[in-house]
Each structure stands twice: as C-alpha cells, then as structure tokens.
C-alpha cells in the first residue's frame, strides 16, 4: 500500500489537499472517505488505509480548505 498527499485543483479556483491510500492489489474501485469536523486526522487516514488494504483506492479530501487548510 502507498500512502501520500496530493493537491487537487478546485473548479472555481484554488487548490486543496487530499490524503490518498493506494492499494498494493487494486480491485478496480475507489472510495471517498469524508473527514470529521477535526479534519483529515490520523483516524480518517486509518480508515482510508483499511479500504486500501481491501483493494480500494481511497481519497480523503480536506473539505474545509476554504476556511482553513489542514484543520
């Protein structure tokens, strides 16, 4: 499994980060893991990692980036 952060261009301008967990053996499917109020915490990253262990490409985007990036 590969763990990383990536930057994504927003449609109306700006950029936001997302945690990406890429499986070693992909099953051809992906999931978006939504953050809790405290941001993309270690718990949220752990959920994404568990999905990746099951073969899913998992993205956890920073949803509050317009207010404050990396809350």
N, CA, C, O and CB atoms as a CASP TS submission, in Angstrom:
PFRMAT TS
TARGET T0000
AUTHOR 0000-0000-0000
METHOD Language model
MODEL 1
PARENT N/A
ATOM      1  N   UNK     1       0.841  -1.170   0.000  1.00  0.00           N
ATOM      2  CA  UNK     1       0.000   0.000   0.000  1.00  0.00           C
ATOM      3  C   UNK     1       0.890   1.237   0.000  1.00  0.00           C
ATOM      4  O   UNK     1       1.915   1.283   0.680  1.00  0.00           O
ATOM      5  CB  UNK     1      -0.959  -0.005   1.213  1.00  0.00           C
ATOM      6  N   UNK     2       0.482   2.233  -0.771  1.00  0.00           N
ATOM      7  CA  UNK     2       1.206   3.501  -0.842  1.00  0.00           C
ATOM      8  C   UNK     2       0.332   4.590  -0.230  1.00  0.00           C
ATOM      9  O   UNK     2      -0.849   4.706  -0.557  1.00  0.00           O
ATOM     10  CB  UNK     2       1.592   3.854  -2.320  1.00  0.00           C
ATOM     11  N   UNK     3       0.922   5.389   0.664  1.00  0.00           N
ATOM     12  CA  UNK     3       0.214   6.486   1.320  1.00  0.00           C
ATOM     13  C   UNK     3       0.852   7.792   0.892  1.00  0.00           C
ATOM     14  O   UNK     3       2.077   7.915   0.881  1.00  0.00           O
ATOM     15  CB  UNK     3       0.239   6.334   2.870  1.00  0.00           C
ATOM     16  N   UNK     4       0.016   8.785   0.534  1.00  0.00           N
ATOM     17  CA  UNK     4       0.561  10.074   0.109  1.00  0.00           C
ATOM     18  C   UNK     4      -0.507  11.158   0.230  1.00  0.00           C
ATOM     19  O   UNK     4      -1.676  10.875   0.489  1.00  0.00           O
ATOM     20  CB  UNK     4       1.087   9.995  -1.345  1.00  0.00           C
ATOM     21  N   UNK     5      -0.079  12.401   0.037  1.00  0.00           N
ATOM     22  CA  UNK     5      -0.988  13.532  -0.088  1.00  0.00           C
ATOM     23  C   UNK     5      -0.854  14.059  -1.508  1.00  0.00           C
ATOM     24  O   UNK     5       0.221  13.998  -2.104  1.00  0.00           O
ATOM     25  CB  UNK     5      -0.678  14.651   0.976  1.00  0.00           C
ATOM     26  N   UNK     6      -1.952  14.575  -2.044  1.00  0.00           N
ATOM     27  CA  UNK     6      -1.939  15.162  -3.379  1.00  0.00           C
ATOM     28  C   UNK     6      -2.708  16.475  -3.336  1.00  0.00           C
ATOM     29  O   UNK     6      -3.557  16.667  -2.466  1.00  0.00           O
ATOM     30  CB  UNK     6      -2.552  14.189  -4.433  1.00  0.00           C
ATOM     31  N   UNK     7      -2.424  17.370  -4.256  1.00  0.00           N
ATOM     32  CA  UNK     7      -3.166  18.623  -4.391  1.00  0.00           C
ATOM     33  C   UNK     7      -4.110  18.506  -5.571  1.00  0.00           C
ATOM     34  O   UNK     7      -3.759  17.960  -6.617  1.00  0.00           O
ATOM     35  CB  UNK     7      -2.206  19.834  -4.569  1.00  0.00           C
ATOM     36  N   UNK     8      -5.315  19.028  -5.387  1.00  0.00           N
ATOM     37  CA  UNK     8      -6.354  18.953  -6.413  1.00  0.00           C
ATOM     38  C   UNK     8      -6.806  20.367  -6.747  1.00  0.00           C
ATOM     39  O   UNK     8      -7.040  21.172  -5.845  1.00  0.00           O
ATOM     40  CB  UNK     8      -7.561  18.078  -5.941  1.00  0.00           C
ATOM     41  N   UNK     9      -6.930  20.678  -8.037  1.00  0.00           N
ATOM     42  CA  UNK     9      -7.426  21.982  -8.472  1.00  0.00           C
ATOM     43  C   UNK     9      -8.939  22.035  -8.294  1.00  0.00           C
ATOM     44  O   UNK     9      -9.654  21.140  -8.744  1.00  0.00           O
ATOM     45  CB  UNK     9      -7.039  22.259  -9.948  1.00  0.00           C
ATOM     46  N   UNK    10      -9.423  23.082  -7.639  1.00  0.00           N
ATOM     47  CA  UNK    10     -10.862  23.287  -7.483  1.00  0.00           C
ATOM     48  C   UNK    10     -11.415  23.940  -8.748  1.00  0.00           C
ATOM     49  O   UNK    10     -10.712  24.702  -9.411  1.00  0.00           O
ATOM     50  CB  UNK    10     -11.169  24.161  -6.229  1.00  0.00           C
ATOM     51  N   UNK    11     -12.655  23.650  -9.081  1.00  0.00           N
ATOM     52  CA  UNK    11     -13.265  24.159 -10.310  1.00  0.00           C
ATOM     53  C   UNK    11     -13.311  25.679 -10.340  1.00  0.00           C
ATOM     54  O   UNK    11     -13.112  26.278 -11.397  1.00  0.00           O
ATOM     55  CB  UNK    11     -14.665  23.605 -10.466  1.00  0.00           C
ATOM     56  N   UNK    12     -13.571  26.317  -9.194  1.00  0.00           N
ATOM     57  CA  UNK    12     -13.695  27.779  -9.162  1.00  0.00           C
ATOM     58  C   UNK    12     -12.413  28.480  -8.735  1.00  0.00           C
ATOM     59  O   UNK    12     -12.425  29.656  -8.371  1.00  0.00           O
ATOM     60  CB  UNK    12     -14.809  28.177  -8.231  1.00  0.00           C
ATOM     61  N   UNK    13     -11.330  27.757  -8.785  1.00  0.00           N
ATOM     62  CA  UNK    13     -10.031  28.325  -8.419  1.00  0.00           C
ATOM     63  C   UNK    13      -9.581  27.837  -7.055  1.00  0.00           C
ATOM     64  O   UNK    13     -10.398  27.437  -6.225  1.00  0.00           O
ATOM     65  CB  UNK    13     -10.090  29.848  -8.430  1.00  0.00           C
ATOM     66  N   UNK    14      -8.327  27.871  -6.840  1.00  0.00           N
ATOM     67  CA  UNK    14      -7.779  27.376  -5.582  1.00  0.00           C
ATOM     68  C   UNK    14      -7.365  25.921  -5.691  1.00  0.00           C
ATOM     69  O   UNK    14      -7.619  25.250  -6.691  1.00  0.00           O
ATOM     70  CB  UNK    14      -8.789  27.543  -4.463  1.00  0.00           C
ATOM     71  N   UNK    15      -6.730  25.462  -4.647  1.00  0.00           N
ATOM     72  CA  UNK    15      -6.273  24.067  -4.584  1.00  0.00           C
ATOM     73  C   UNK    15      -6.510  23.548  -3.183  1.00  0.00           C
ATOM     74  O   UNK    15      -6.437  24.295  -2.207  1.00  0.00           O
ATOM     75  CB  UNK    15      -4.766  23.937  -4.974  1.00  0.00           C
ATOM     76  N   UNK    16      -6.797  22.259  -3.094  1.00  0.00           N
ATOM     77  CA  UNK    16      -6.936  21.643  -1.785  1.00  0.00           C
ATOM     78  C   UNK    16      -6.204  20.311  -1.773  1.00  0.00           C
ATOM     79  O   UNK    16      -5.956  19.712  -2.820  1.00  0.00           O
ATOM     80  CB  UNK    16      -8.424  21.455  -1.418  1.00  0.00           C
ATOM     81  N   UNK    17      -5.866  19.861  -0.584  1.00  0.00           N
ATOM     82  CA  UNK    17      -5.135  18.613  -0.432  1.00  0.00           C
ATOM     83  C   UNK    17      -6.079  17.454  -0.160  1.00  0.00           C
ATOM     84  O   UNK    17      -7.199  17.638   0.317  1.00  0.00           O
ATOM     85  CB  UNK    17      -4.114  18.729   0.687  1.00  0.00           C
ATOM     86  N   UNK    18      -5.609  16.279  -0.469  1.00  0.00           N
ATOM     87  CA  UNK    18      -6.331  15.053  -0.148  1.00  0.00           C
ATOM     88  C   UNK    18      -5.310  13.983   0.212  1.00  0.00           C
ATOM     89  O   UNK    18      -4.243  13.892  -0.395  1.00  0.00           O
ATOM     90  CB  UNK    18      -7.236  14.592  -1.340  1.00  0.00           C
ATOM     91  N   UNK    19      -5.654  13.182   1.203  1.00  0.00           N
ATOM     92  CA  UNK    19      -4.851  12.019   1.557  1.00  0.00           C
ATOM     93  C   UNK    19      -5.259  10.898   0.616  1.00  0.00           C
ATOM     94  O   UNK    19      -6.449  10.677   0.392  1.00  0.00           O
ATOM     95  CB  UNK    19      -5.043  11.609   3.067  1.00  0.00           C
ATOM     96  N   UNK    20      -4.291  10.197   0.069  1.00  0.00           N
ATOM     97  CA  UNK    20      -4.564   9.119  -0.889  1.00  0.00           C
ATOM     98  C   UNK    20      -3.885   7.848  -0.402  1.00  0.00           C
ATOM     99  O   UNK    20      -2.687   7.836  -0.115  1.00  0.00           O
ATOM    100  CB  UNK    20      -4.071   9.495  -2.326  1.00  0.00           C
ATOM    101  N   UNK    21      -4.664   6.790  -0.314  1.00  0.00           N
ATOM    102  CA  UNK    21      -4.120   5.486   0.044  1.00  0.00           C
ATOM    103  C   UNK    21      -4.357   4.549  -1.142  1.00  0.00           C
ATOM    104  O   UNK    21      -5.494   4.233  -1.490  1.00  0.00           O
ATOM    105  CB  UNK    21      -4.780   4.925   1.365  1.00  0.00           C
ATOM    106  N   UNK    22      -3.266   4.121  -1.744  1.00  0.00           N
ATOM    107  CA  UNK    22      -3.320   3.303  -2.955  1.00  0.00           C
ATOM    108  C   UNK    22      -3.032   1.851  -2.606  1.00  0.00           C
ATOM    109  O   UNK    22      -2.008   1.561  -1.987  1.00  0.00           O
ATOM    110  CB  UNK    22      -2.316   3.815  -4.015  1.00  0.00           C
ATOM    111  N   UNK    23      -3.915   0.929  -2.991  1.00  0.00           N
ATOM    112  CA  UNK    23      -3.720  -0.474  -2.632  1.00  0.00           C
ATOM    113  C   UNK    23      -2.573  -1.135  -3.406  1.00  0.00           C
ATOM    114  O   UNK    23      -2.224  -0.720  -4.512  1.00  0.00           O
ATOM    115  CB  UNK    23      -5.001  -1.241  -2.872  1.00  0.00           C
ATOM    116  N   UNK    24      -2.009  -2.156  -2.804  1.00  0.00           N
ATOM    117  CA  UNK    24      -0.978  -2.943  -3.491  1.00  0.00           C
ATOM    118  C   UNK    24      -1.599  -3.751  -4.622  1.00  0.00           C
ATOM    119  O   UNK    24      -1.019  -3.882  -5.700  1.00  0.00           O
ATOM    120  CB  UNK    24      -0.251  -3.881  -2.499  1.00  0.00           C
ATOM    121  N   UNK    25      -2.781  -4.288  -4.362  1.00  0.00           N
ATOM    122  CA  UNK    25      -3.519  -5.044  -5.380  1.00  0.00           C
ATOM    123  C   UNK    25      -4.899  -4.415  -5.513  1.00  0.00           C
ATOM    124  O   UNK    25      -5.781  -4.642  -4.685  1.00  0.00           O
ATOM    125  CB  UNK    25      -3.624  -6.575  -5.008  1.00  0.00           C
ATOM    126  N   UNK    26      -5.072  -3.625  -6.559  1.00  0.00           N
ATOM    127  CA  UNK    26      -6.322  -2.888  -6.747  1.00  0.00           C
ATOM    128  C   UNK    26      -7.452  -3.801  -7.192  1.00  0.00           C
ATOM    129  O   UNK    26      -7.242  -4.769  -7.922  1.00  0.00           O
ATOM    130  CB  UNK    26      -6.129  -1.776  -7.765  1.00  0.00           C
ATOM    131  N   UNK    27      -8.679  -3.468  -6.728  1.00  0.00           N
ATOM    132  CA  UNK    27      -9.864  -4.213  -7.157  1.00  0.00           C
ATOM    133  C   UNK    27     -10.647  -3.451  -8.227  1.00  0.00           C
ATOM    134  O   UNK    27     -11.722  -3.889  -8.639  1.00  0.00           O
ATOM    135  CB  UNK    27     -10.769  -4.506  -5.956  1.00  0.00           C
ATOM    136  N   UNK    28     -10.107  -2.302  -8.684  1.00  0.00           N
ATOM    137  CA  UNK    28     -10.748  -1.538  -9.744  1.00  0.00           C
ATOM    138  C   UNK    28     -11.794  -0.555  -9.241  1.00  0.00           C
ATOM    139  O   UNK    28     -12.503   0.050 -10.045  1.00  0.00           O
ATOM    140  CB  UNK    28     -11.379  -2.471 -10.716  1.00  0.00           C
ATOM    141  N   UNK    29     -11.905  -0.380  -7.920  1.00  0.00           N
ATOM    142  CA  UNK    29     -12.902   0.514  -7.367  1.00  0.00           C
ATOM    143  C   UNK    29     -12.238   1.544  -6.453  1.00  0.00           C
ATOM    144  O   UNK    29     -11.109   1.357  -5.999  1.00  0.00           O
ATOM    145  CB  UNK    29     -13.973  -0.281  -6.601  1.00  0.00           C
ATOM    146  N   UNK    30     -12.959   2.629  -6.195  1.00  0.00           N
ATOM    147  CA  UNK    30     -12.426   3.696  -5.348  1.00  0.00           C
ATOM    148  C   UNK    30     -13.499   4.165  -4.377  1.00  0.00           C
ATOM    149  O   UNK    30     -14.694   3.998  -4.623  1.00  0.00           O
ATOM    150  CB  UNK    30     -11.914   4.881  -6.204  1.00  0.00           C
ATOM    151  N   UNK    31     -13.061   4.753  -3.274  1.00  0.00           N
ATOM    152  CA  UNK    31     -13.970   5.331  -2.294  1.00  0.00           C
ATOM    153  C   UNK    31     -13.449   6.712  -1.901  1.00  0.00           C
ATOM    154  O   UNK    31     -12.252   6.987  -1.974  1.00  0.00           O
ATOM    155  CB  UNK    31     -14.111   4.407  -1.042  1.00  0.00           C
ATOM    156  N   UNK    32     -14.375   7.571  -1.484  1.00  0.00           N
ATOM    157  CA  UNK    32     -14.023   8.860  -0.908  1.00  0.00           C
ATOM    158  C   UNK    32     -14.376   8.786   0.562  1.00  0.00           C
ATOM    159  O   UNK    32     -15.527   8.535   0.919  1.00  0.00           O
ATOM    160  CB  UNK    32     -14.763  10.053  -1.625  1.00  0.00           C
ATOM    161  N   UNK    33     -13.395   9.001   1.410  1.00  0.00           N
ATOM    162  CA  UNK    33     -13.591   8.960   2.853  1.00  0.00           C
ATOM    163  C   UNK    33     -13.764  10.401   3.321  1.00  0.00           C
ATOM    164  O   UNK    33     -12.857  11.221   3.172  1.00  0.00           O
ATOM    165  CB  UNK    33     -12.385   8.250   3.588  1.00  0.00           C
ATOM    166  N   UNK    34     -14.931  10.707   3.888  1.00  0.00           N
ATOM    167  CA  UNK    34     -15.205  12.064   4.338  1.00  0.00           C
ATOM    168  C   UNK    34     -14.635  12.284   5.729  1.00  0.00           C
ATOM    169  O   UNK    34     -14.721  11.422   6.604  1.00  0.00           O
ATOM    170  CB  UNK    34     -16.711  12.344   4.328  1.00  0.00           C
ATOM    171  N   UNK    35     -14.059  13.443   5.906  1.00  0.00           N
ATOM    172  CA  UNK    35     -13.425  13.786   7.171  1.00  0.00           C
ATOM    173  C   UNK    35     -14.462  14.109   8.232  1.00  0.00           C
ATOM    174  O   UNK    35     -15.622  14.391   7.931  1.00  0.00           O
ATOM    175  CB  UNK    35     -12.477  14.963   6.989  1.00  0.00           C
ATOM    176  N   UNK    36     -14.018  14.062   9.475  1.00  0.00           N
ATOM    177  CA  UNK    36     -14.839  14.532  10.571  1.00  0.00           C
ATOM    178  C   UNK    36     -14.591  16.026  10.750  1.00  0.00           C
ATOM    179  O   UNK    36     -13.848  16.620   9.969  1.00  0.00           O
ATOM    180  CB  UNK    36     -14.534  13.746  11.882  1.00  0.00           C
ATOM    181  N   UNK    37     -15.188  16.634  11.745  1.00  0.00           N
ATOM    182  CA  UNK    37     -15.060  18.079  11.947  1.00  0.00           C
ATOM    183  C   UNK    37     -13.619  18.508  12.214  1.00  0.00           C
ATOM    184  O   UNK    37     -13.272  19.664  11.975  1.00  0.00           O
ATOM    185  CB  UNK    37     -15.940  18.518  13.100  1.00  0.00           C
ATOM    186  N   UNK    38     -12.785  17.611  12.698  1.00  0.00           N
ATOM    187  CA  UNK    38     -11.416  17.957  13.051  1.00  0.00           C
ATOM    188  C   UNK    38     -10.433  17.805  11.893  1.00  0.00           C
ATOM    189  O   UNK    38      -9.227  17.950  12.093  1.00  0.00           O
ATOM    190  CB  UNK    38     -10.967  17.109  14.198  1.00  0.00           C
ATOM    191  N   UNK    39     -10.916  17.519  10.699  1.00  0.00           N
ATOM    192  CA  UNK    39     -10.046  17.441   9.533  1.00  0.00           C
ATOM    193  C   UNK    39      -9.679  16.015   9.164  1.00  0.00           C
ATOM    194  O   UNK    39     -10.291  15.053   9.625  1.00  0.00           O
ATOM    195  CB  UNK    39      -8.797  18.230   9.777  1.00  0.00           C
ATOM    196  N   UNK    40      -8.667  15.908   8.324  1.00  0.00           N
ATOM    197  CA  UNK    40      -8.180  14.602   7.873  1.00  0.00           C
ATOM    198  C   UNK    40      -7.186  14.119   8.936  1.00  0.00           C
ATOM    199  O   UNK    40      -5.970  14.221   8.775  1.00  0.00           O
ATOM    200  CB  UNK    40      -7.506  14.685   6.424  1.00  0.00           C
ATOM    201  N   UNK    41      -7.740  13.602  10.004  1.00  0.00           N
ATOM    202  CA  UNK    41      -6.961  13.169  11.165  1.00  0.00           C
ATOM    203  C   UNK    41      -6.325  11.808  10.919  1.00  0.00           C
ATOM    204  O   UNK    41      -6.555  11.180   9.885  1.00  0.00           O
ATOM    205  CB  UNK    41      -7.847  13.116  12.416  1.00  0.00           C
ATOM    206  N   UNK    42      -5.531  11.364  11.869  1.00  0.00           N
ATOM    207  CA  UNK    42      -4.935  10.026  11.756  1.00  0.00           C
ATOM    208  C   UNK    42      -6.019   8.951  11.728  1.00  0.00           C
ATOM    209  O   UNK    42      -5.841   7.914  11.090  1.00  0.00           O
ATOM    210  CB  UNK    42      -3.961   9.766  12.925  1.00  0.00           C
ATOM    211  N   UNK    43      -7.136   9.184  12.409  1.00  0.00           N
ATOM    212  CA  UNK    43      -8.235   8.212  12.376  1.00  0.00           C
ATOM    213  C   UNK    43      -8.846   8.125  10.980  1.00  0.00           C
ATOM    214  O   UNK    43      -9.136   7.030  10.498  1.00  0.00           O
ATOM    215  CB  UNK    43      -9.318   8.589  13.402  1.00  0.00           C
ATOM    216  N   UNK    44      -9.042   9.261  10.334  1.00  0.00           N
ATOM    217  CA  UNK    44      -9.595   9.283   8.970  1.00  0.00           C
ATOM    218  C   UNK    44      -8.609   8.634   8.001  1.00  0.00           C
ATOM    219  O   UNK    44      -9.008   7.864   7.127  1.00  0.00           O
ATOM    220  CB  UNK    44      -9.913  10.743   8.523  1.00  0.00           C
ATOM    221  N   UNK    45      -7.323   8.944   8.156  1.00  0.00           N
ATOM    222  CA  UNK    45      -6.310   8.312   7.301  1.00  0.00           C
ATOM    223  C   UNK    45      -6.284   6.799   7.534  1.00  0.00           C
ATOM    224  O   UNK    45      -6.082   6.031   6.593  1.00  0.00           O
ATOM    225  CB  UNK    45      -4.908   8.922   7.574  1.00  0.00           C
ATOM    226  N   UNK    46      -6.485   6.372   8.772  1.00  0.00           N
ATOM    227  CA  UNK    46      -6.530   4.937   9.074  1.00  0.00           C
ATOM    228  C   UNK    46      -7.692   4.240   8.388  1.00  0.00           C
ATOM    229  O   UNK    46      -7.552   3.110   7.922  1.00  0.00           O
ATOM    230  CB  UNK    46      -6.624   4.721  10.570  1.00  0.00           C
ATOM    231  N   UNK    47      -8.835   4.905   8.322  1.00  0.00           N
ATOM    232  CA  UNK    47      -9.992   4.339   7.607  1.00  0.00           C
ATOM    233  C   UNK    47      -9.664   4.194   6.128  1.00  0.00           C
ATOM    234  O   UNK    47      -9.962   3.165   5.522  1.00  0.00           O
ATOM    235  CB  UNK    47     -11.253   5.230   7.795  1.00  0.00           C
ATOM    236  N   UNK    48      -9.052   5.221   5.546  1.00  0.00           N
ATOM    237  CA  UNK    48      -8.653   5.144   4.136  1.00  0.00           C
ATOM    238  C   UNK    48      -7.665   3.998   3.924  1.00  0.00           C
ATOM    239  O   UNK    48      -7.751   3.276   2.931  1.00  0.00           O
ATOM    240  CB  UNK    48      -8.030   6.482   3.672  1.00  0.00           C
ATOM    241  N   UNK    49      -6.738   3.835   4.847  1.00  0.00           N
ATOM    242  CA  UNK    49      -5.759   2.751   4.736  1.00  0.00           C
ATOM    243  C   UNK    49      -6.422   1.381   4.797  1.00  0.00           C
ATOM    244  O   UNK    49      -6.015   0.459   4.090  1.00  0.00           O
ATOM    245  CB  UNK    49      -4.718   2.867   5.840  1.00  0.00           C
ATOM    246  N   UNK    50      -7.439   1.245   5.636  1.00  0.00           N
ATOM    247  CA  UNK    50      -8.144  -0.050   5.730  1.00  0.00           C
ATOM    248  C   UNK    50      -8.870  -0.366   4.419  1.00  0.00           C
ATOM    249  O   UNK    50      -8.892  -1.517   3.982  1.00  0.00           O
ATOM    250  CB  UNK    50      -9.159  -0.037   6.910  1.00  0.00           C
ATOM    251  N   UNK    51      -9.467   0.660   3.789  1.00  0.00           N
ATOM    252  CA  UNK    51     -10.081   0.447   2.480  1.00  0.00           C
ATOM    253  C   UNK    51      -9.029   0.002   1.465  1.00  0.00           C
ATOM    254  O   UNK    51      -9.276  -0.897   0.661  1.00  0.00           O
ATOM    255  CB  UNK    51     -10.784   1.732   1.994  1.00  0.00           C
ATOM    256  N   UNK    52      -7.854   0.634   1.507  1.00  0.00           N
ATOM    257  CA  UNK    52      -6.781   0.269   0.576  1.00  0.00           C
ATOM    258  C   UNK    52      -6.314  -1.160   0.807  1.00  0.00           C
ATOM    259  O   UNK    52      -5.967  -1.854  -0.148  1.00  0.00           O
ATOM    260  CB  UNK    52      -5.599   1.233   0.716  1.00  0.00           C
ATOM    261  N   UNK    53      -6.300  -1.609   2.045  1.00  0.00           N
ATOM    262  CA  UNK    53      -5.928  -2.996   2.331  1.00  0.00           C
ATOM    263  C   UNK    53      -6.901  -3.969   1.685  1.00  0.00           C
ATOM    264  O   UNK    53      -6.538  -5.099   1.360  1.00  0.00           O
ATOM    265  CB  UNK    53      -5.874  -3.236   3.840  1.00  0.00           C
ATOM    266  N   UNK    54      -8.156  -3.519   1.497  1.00  0.00           N
ATOM    267  CA  UNK    54      -9.167  -4.351   0.836  1.00  0.00           C
ATOM    268  C   UNK    54      -9.207  -4.139  -0.677  1.00  0.00           C
ATOM    269  O   UNK    54     -10.086  -4.672  -1.354  1.00  0.00           O
ATOM    270  CB  UNK    54     -10.534  -4.063   1.422  1.00  0.00           C
ATOM    271  N   UNK    55      -8.257  -3.361  -1.211  1.00  0.00           N
ATOM    272  CA  UNK    55      -8.141  -3.206  -2.661  1.00  0.00           C
ATOM    273  C   UNK    55      -8.720  -1.938  -3.244  1.00  0.00           C
ATOM    274  O   UNK    55      -8.646  -1.738  -4.456  1.00  0.00           O
ATOM    275  CB  UNK    55      -8.780  -4.331  -3.306  1.00  0.00           C
ATOM    276  N   UNK    56      -9.298  -1.070  -2.419  1.00  0.00           N
ATOM    277  CA  UNK    56      -9.899   0.167  -2.906  1.00  0.00           C
ATOM    278  C   UNK    56      -8.870   1.296  -2.943  1.00  0.00           C
ATOM    279  O   UNK    56      -8.039   1.416  -2.043  1.00  0.00           O
ATOM    280  CB  UNK    56     -11.091   0.564  -2.024  1.00  0.00           C
ATOM    281  N   UNK    57      -8.928   2.113  -3.977  1.00  0.00           N
ATOM    282  CA  UNK    57      -8.199   3.363  -3.996  1.00  0.00           C
ATOM    283  C   UNK    57      -9.004   4.322  -3.123  1.00  0.00           C
ATOM    284  O   UNK    57     -10.179   4.559  -3.403  1.00  0.00           O
ATOM    285  CB  UNK    57      -7.996   3.916  -5.473  1.00  0.00           C
ATOM    286  N   UNK    58      -8.399   4.883  -2.068  1.00  0.00           N
ATOM    287  CA  UNK    58      -9.144   5.697  -1.106  1.00  0.00           C
ATOM    288  C   UNK    58      -8.621   7.131  -1.075  1.00  0.00           C
ATOM    289  O   UNK    58      -7.423   7.361  -0.911  1.00  0.00           O
ATOM    290  CB  UNK    58      -9.062   5.078   0.294  1.00  0.00           C
ATOM    291  N   UNK    59      -9.535   8.092  -1.235  1.00  0.00           N
ATOM    292  CA  UNK    59      -9.226   9.517  -1.155  1.00  0.00           C
ATOM    293  C   UNK    59      -9.925  10.086   0.075  1.00  0.00           C
ATOM    294  O   UNK    59     -11.090   9.780   0.330  1.00  0.00           O
ATOM    295  CB  UNK    59      -9.667  10.274  -2.457  1.00  0.00           C
ATOM    296  N   UNK    60      -9.213  10.914   0.836  1.00  0.00           N
ATOM    297  CA  UNK    60      -9.802  11.647   1.960  1.00  0.00           C
ATOM    298  C   UNK    60      -9.484  13.131   1.754  1.00  0.00           C
ATOM    299  O   UNK    60      -8.430  13.598   2.185  1.00  0.00           O
ATOM    300  CB  UNK    60      -9.249  11.124   3.356  1.00  0.00           C
ATOM    301  N   UNK    61     -10.389  13.882   1.097  1.00  0.00           N
ATOM    302  CA  UNK    61     -10.112  15.288   0.787  1.00  0.00           C
ATOM    303  C   UNK    61     -10.298  16.192   1.999  1.00  0.00           C
ATOM    304  O   UNK    61     -11.087  15.900   2.897  1.00  0.00           O
ATOM    305  CB  UNK    61     -11.010  15.761  -0.341  1.00  0.00           C
ATOM    306  N   UNK    62      -9.556  17.291   2.004  1.00  0.00           N
ATOM    307  CA  UNK    62      -9.689  18.331   3.016  1.00  0.00           C
ATOM    308  C   UNK    62     -10.906  19.173   2.640  1.00  0.00           C
ATOM    309  O   UNK    62     -10.809  20.044   1.775  1.00  0.00           O
ATOM    310  CB  UNK    62      -8.381  19.212   3.122  1.00  0.00           C
ATOM    311  N   UNK    63     -12.040  18.928   3.274  1.00  0.00           N
ATOM    312  CA  UNK    63     -13.291  19.580   2.884  1.00  0.00           C
ATOM    313  C   UNK    63     -13.398  21.028   3.342  1.00  0.00           C
ATOM    314  O   UNK    63     -14.161  21.800   2.761  1.00  0.00           O
ATOM    315  CB  UNK    63     -14.447  18.809   3.431  1.00  0.00           C
ATOM    316  N   UNK    64     -12.649  21.411   4.372  1.00  0.00           N
ATOM    317  CA  UNK    64     -12.756  22.758   4.926  1.00  0.00           C
ATOM    318  C   UNK    64     -11.628  23.677   4.464  1.00  0.00           C
ATOM    319  O   UNK    64     -11.336  24.667   5.135  1.00  0.00           O
ATOM    320  CB  UNK    64     -12.768  22.691   6.434  1.00  0.00           C
ATOM    321  N   UNK    65     -11.001  23.378   3.359  1.00  0.00           N
ATOM    322  CA  UNK    65      -9.832  24.122   2.907  1.00  0.00           C
ATOM    323  C   UNK    65     -10.133  25.589   2.654  1.00  0.00           C
ATOM    324  O   UNK    65      -9.233  26.419   2.775  1.00  0.00           O
ATOM    325  CB  UNK    65      -9.283  23.500   1.657  1.00  0.00           C
ATOM    326  N   UNK    66     -11.361  25.935   2.309  1.00  0.00           N
ATOM    327  CA  UNK    66     -11.683  27.348   2.048  1.00  0.00           C
ATOM    328  C   UNK    66     -11.643  28.170   3.339  1.00  0.00           C
ATOM    329  O   UNK    66     -11.285  29.348   3.318  1.00  0.00           O
ATOM    330  CB  UNK    66     -13.077  27.470   1.388  1.00  0.00           C
ATOM    331  N   UNK    67     -12.004  27.558   4.441  1.00  0.00           N
ATOM    332  CA  UNK    67     -11.981  28.240   5.740  1.00  0.00           C
ATOM    333  C   UNK    67     -10.568  28.274   6.308  1.00  0.00           C
ATOM    334  O   UNK    67     -10.041  29.330   6.659  1.00  0.00           O
ATOM    335  CB  UNK    67     -12.932  27.547   6.733  1.00  0.00           C
ATOM    336  N   UNK    68      -9.968  27.085   6.386  1.00  0.00           N
ATOM    337  CA  UNK    68      -8.590  26.953   6.894  1.00  0.00           C
ATOM    338  C   UNK    68      -8.058  25.598   6.446  1.00  0.00           C
ATOM    339  O   UNK    68      -8.579  24.553   6.838  1.00  0.00           O
ATOM    340  CB  UNK    68      -8.530  27.094   8.472  1.00  0.00           C
ATOM    341  N   UNK    69      -7.039  25.626   5.637  1.00  0.00           N
ATOM    342  CA  UNK    69      -6.457  24.368   5.136  1.00  0.00           C
ATOM    343  C   UNK    69      -5.803  23.594   6.268  1.00  0.00           C
ATOM    344  O   UNK    69      -5.173  24.171   7.154  1.00  0.00           O
ATOM    345  CB  UNK    69      -5.423  24.648   4.023  1.00  0.00           C
ATOM    346  N   UNK    70      -5.963  22.278   6.224  1.00  0.00           N
ATOM    347  CA  UNK    70      -5.307  21.404   7.182  1.00  0.00           C
ATOM    348  C   UNK    70      -5.805  21.525   8.609  1.00  0.00           C
ATOM    349  O   UNK    70      -5.034  21.349   9.552  1.00  0.00           O
ATOM    350  CB  UNK    70      -3.872  21.665   7.162  1.00  0.00           C
ATOM    351  N   UNK    71      -7.080  21.823   8.776  1.00  0.00           N
ATOM    352  CA  UNK    71      -7.650  21.935  10.135  1.00  0.00           C
ATOM    353  C   UNK    71      -7.359  20.669  10.915  1.00  0.00           C
ATOM    354  O   UNK    71      -7.749  20.557  12.077  1.00  0.00           O
ATOM    355  CB  UNK    71      -9.183  22.193  10.084  1.00  0.00           C
TER
END
